[in-house]
């Protein structure tokens, strides 16, 4: 019996590690977008001097990360509920719109990364373009906190 | 007449008197002739700034519209609250379906007094409780700007409210208790910037309408001003934006209103998205003023129950 329990526990631990929770995965991926935006925003705000090379590099990395956004893998049907999981069930009833928005995010980031902004004002506009994707999706598909 | 009969007559007199008092106390009170006559000629360019500050599009734009399509004020958004479902009406320039036939005085009565051109009460889901703090000259400017907006045909559905909230006259009682043009916070030695922020937040911006908890009658609890609240539509909470709940710097608050990004680069969500897009259209100094006011107010405990 002890051996069986140990086996079950081990299996649970291993499977838990190899098939990580999609909620955790998507939160981690979206936070990784935030890290790159965090490189760019201080330059857009004028808190740091505009640096064209750093801007291009951060946008290239942001593009690589947004390309990893695979809606089908990160948002398998019904992957909501539970502590801090704020995905709204309407995601799966409006799936085509949801995936179209994900594609739009990728397209907008790719477009900005292909011709990186050349000054502070252009960077601000580029962040506005990218950021409207974040807010647009969270407006409809993410529940408020609490 | 026996005692019972006398009592019945007395009761009837008291009830009738009570009814009369109720009738007069709850009568809609439009602005005076003098106030209406004193409304200046509005300026559309200045009015555009008031339009974005006032957040008209958040409820009155066609639900789901993007970009400049938000200027088509067809209404139709449903607010499902404990009092029933409110539906935002068409406030486009359509003469019959919208407000195209209104005078500047009609708009001022609606926004400052919650009274319709036909002299009846509006429900305070239309946030005149906040707009009542606006400068009438700003309403005149807003009127001039709204005259430049498109005509959109079609009426939105009617409200579907529960009894007794379905009795419009009862709003007179609500107004008697809750409606006041006075500022909410007293901020001693407020800078010009903080005063501007106070005007924007407490007046046109109507931030308190969602960020302040309400009592059973639907009035805002002013002693918990901006302390956050359970969302009127049920699920979730609207955050505490006093220094007791929001530890962002003034610069971070202003940047959030401009870009929709939080300091750790999460993004704005839910019904705040439409609000943030409106705030993004304001001049930088207005967003900075809002931030300065929020930092200047008292820190409060969360105005909603602790999470389980």
Interface residues (C-beta under 8 A of the other chain):
Chain A: X31 X33 X34 X35 X37 X38 X41 X45 X127 X128 X131 X132 X134 X135 X136 X138 X139 X142 X143 X144 X145 X146
Chain B: X66 X230 X231 X235 X236 X237 X238 X239 X251 X255 X259 X260 X261 X264 X265 X266 X267 X268 X269 X270 X271 X273 X274 X276 X277 X280 X304 X307
